[in-house]
Amino acid sequence: MRWLLVVAASGLMVSGAVIGGCGSMAVDEVKQETLSLPKNARLLEHLRAGVLTGTGEPWMAAYLPSLPLDARAAGSEAPPVSEAPGPIVLVHGTPDGMGAWTRVLFGEDGLAGQEDIYALEVLGHGMLGVEEGTVTFQRCADHVAATLGALGLTGVTLVGNSYGGEFCWRAALDHPDLISKVVLIDSSGLPRTREQFLSEEVKMREWSIARLGYLANTEPRVASALDPHFDGAADPGRVKEVFLALQNRGNWNAMIDLVRDENGSRALELAGLDAPTLLIWGELDQAYPPATFGATFAERIPSARLVVVEGAGHYPHEQSPARVAREILAFHRSGLGGAGR
């Protein structure tokens, strides 16, 4: 979240003249331009979409089926079905989209082809946007669970980063029949004091004009916020992707809603999370440092095991994708899950 909040705070300080000259991009245009990025070509090939019964909200996912064993990377082995009953499902953070997972999917030793994989798009984010209503953590968790239902998935290994991590663990608490294992990557969900929120987050939570920030969104501003998390050189495709998501007013407002909804209200329920849980944390995460937040998740979740990725920040799946892919795959295939930490 931190770099997005930098974007927001910076954007709110531009002149009224700049603000007056910009507007919201329609979500259909965000989708078209996002899927046209070369980095997302393989996602586009596998895209599925529909409408959720009951709510009428849209859902979207990319499905990448497992390949035959002889077509997989050297050294890969197919686990017994009993140890991996369902697919791996990836859930992005805020206000990102499924494109956040392209490195861990398609990079060297990536997940694609190793197992059945789904990458979800969450309501109020990326290519889905949101038509109306406040976007909360619970609404996003419900949307993730409803998307699993629409796809007919059960027994899944549910993987989420940052705010997406909280969407996942809430969904796992509410729908244990759908979710067998959980992977949390630098997840939100624990209470934070005002001093623990970064200054940009405080502005997003408290400034009355925060919802106007999308009007000043630019690619250079997004790049300047992203670069420090990628050794000074964020991938241009990722910069473009985030820029496009933030061009839509609904996505921007959803981000504001979620920043203001981050309150740790269900943190005590983590003790009731029965699913084996793998915690993957970037060593240098400034928003949720592993020594405090990662360790607390490990203490509260009965079957949790914490893995700290050296040299990575808040996005280890993008900074160390091969390492993260190996950890996810081994956990998914392990009959022991995260037990016995």
PEQUI-V781534 format. One record per backbone hydrogen bond with DSSP energy under -1.0 kcal/mol. NH is the residue of the N-H (numbers start at 0). CO is the residue of the C=O. If there is no record, write none. Layout:
nh:NH co:CO
nh:NH co:CO
This chain:
nh:4 co:0
nh:5 co:1
nh:6 co:2
nh:7 co:3
nh:8 co:4
nh:9 co:5
nh:10 co:6
nh:11 co:7
nh:12 co:9
nh:13 co:10
nh:18 co:14
nh:19 co:15
nh:20 co:17
nh:21 co:18
nh:24 co:246
nh:29 co:25
nh:30 co:26
nh:31 co:27
nh:32 co:28
nh:33 co:29
nh:34 co:30
nh:36 co:33
nh:39 co:36
nh:40 co:37
nh:43 co:39
nh:44 co:40
nh:45 co:42
nh:46 co:43
nh:47 co:60
nh:49 co:58
nh:51 co:56
nh:55 co:51
nh:58 co:49
nh:60 co:47
nh:61 co:118
nh:62 co:45
nh:63 co:116
nh:66 co:112
nh:70 co:67
nh:71 co:68
nh:75 co:72
nh:82 co:79
nh:87 co:115
nh:88 co:156
nh:89 co:117
nh:90 co:158
nh:99 co:96
nh:100 co:97
nh:101 co:98
nh:104 co:100
nh:105 co:101
nh:106 co:102
nh:109 co:106
nh:110 co:103
nh:111 co:104
nh:113 co:110
nh:116 co:63
nh:117 co:87
nh:118 co:61
nh:119 co:89
nh:120 co:59
nh:123 co:128
nh:124 co:121
nh:125 co:94
nh:127 co:124
nh:128 co:124
nh:139 co:135
nh:140 co:136
nh:141 co:137
nh:142 co:138
nh:143 co:139
nh:144 co:140
nh:145 co:141
nh:146 co:142
nh:147 co:143
nh:148 co:144
nh:149 co:145
nh:150 co:146
nh:151 co:148
nh:152 co:147
nh:155 co:177
nh:156 co:86
nh:157 co:180
nh:158 co:88
nh:159 co:182
nh:160 co:90
nh:161 co:184
nh:163 co:160
nh:165 co:161
nh:166 co:162
nh:167 co:163
nh:168 co:164
nh:169 co:165
nh:170 co:166
nh:171 co:167
nh:172 co:168
nh:173 co:169
nh:174 co:170
nh:177 co:174
nh:178 co:174
nh:179 co:155
nh:180 co:155
nh:181 co:275
nh:182 co:157
nh:183 co:277
nh:184 co:159
nh:185 co:279
nh:187 co:161
nh:196 co:192
nh:201 co:197
nh:202 co:198
nh:203 co:199
nh:204 co:200
nh:205 co:201
nh:206 co:202
nh:209 co:206
nh:211 co:208
nh:212 co:209
nh:214 co:211
nh:215 co:212
nh:216 co:213
nh:221 co:217
nh:222 co:218
nh:223 co:219
nh:224 co:220
nh:225 co:221
nh:226 co:222
nh:228 co:225
nh:229 co:226
nh:231 co:226
nh:232 co:229
nh:238 co:234
nh:239 co:235
nh:240 co:236
nh:241 co:237
nh:242 co:238
nh:243 co:239
nh:244 co:240
nh:245 co:241
nh:247 co:244
nh:251 co:247
nh:252 co:248
nh:253 co:249
nh:254 co:250
nh:255 co:251
nh:256 co:252
nh:257 co:253
nh:258 co:254
nh:259 co:255
nh:260 co:256
nh:262 co:260
nh:266 co:263
nh:268 co:265
nh:269 co:266
nh:271 co:268
nh:272 co:269
nh:273 co:271
nh:276 co:302
nh:277 co:181
nh:278 co:304
nh:279 co:183
nh:280 co:306
nh:282 co:308
nh:283 co:311
nh:284 co:281
nh:291 co:288
nh:292 co:288
nh:294 co:289
nh:295 co:291
nh:296 co:292
nh:297 co:293
nh:298 co:294
nh:299 co:295
nh:300 co:296
nh:303 co:300
nh:304 co:276
nh:306 co:278
nh:308 co:280
nh:311 co:308
nh:317 co:314
nh:318 co:314
nh:319 co:315
nh:323 co:319
nh:324 co:320
nh:325 co:321
nh:326 co:322
nh:327 co:323
nh:328 co:324
nh:329 co:325
nh:330 co:326
nh:331 co:327
nh:332 co:328
nh:338 co:335
